[in-house]
Amino acid sequence: MKCISVYTDNFEKFSDIMDEVMETELTENEEKEFDGITVSHSGEVPEHYLDRMSTKPEVVVMKDKSRGTTILQHGKVFEILVPELENANA
């Protein structure tokens, strides 16, 4: 899964830029700023990362069914986990 980190603890601001973040192609380790909020492509995370993080009491797990993404919020960061398309290499 691809992990996109959004460095804010403000859910309203995160929600405001979510569409723009999802429409922007970032290369691995690339950072970009959206409305004063730093966003970076944090690379790939293994499948068990979501399982491990979701058991921690300080982590909020949200699902965006329309996009097929999972959002983790902890501390001052939101992590958007984007599953890889199975036929992406086809």
Secondary structure, 3 states (H helix, E strand, C coil): CEEEEECCCCHHHHHHHHHHHHHCCCCCCCEEEECCEEEEEEEECCHHHHHHHHCCCCCEEEEECCCCEEEEEECCEEEEEECCCCCCCC
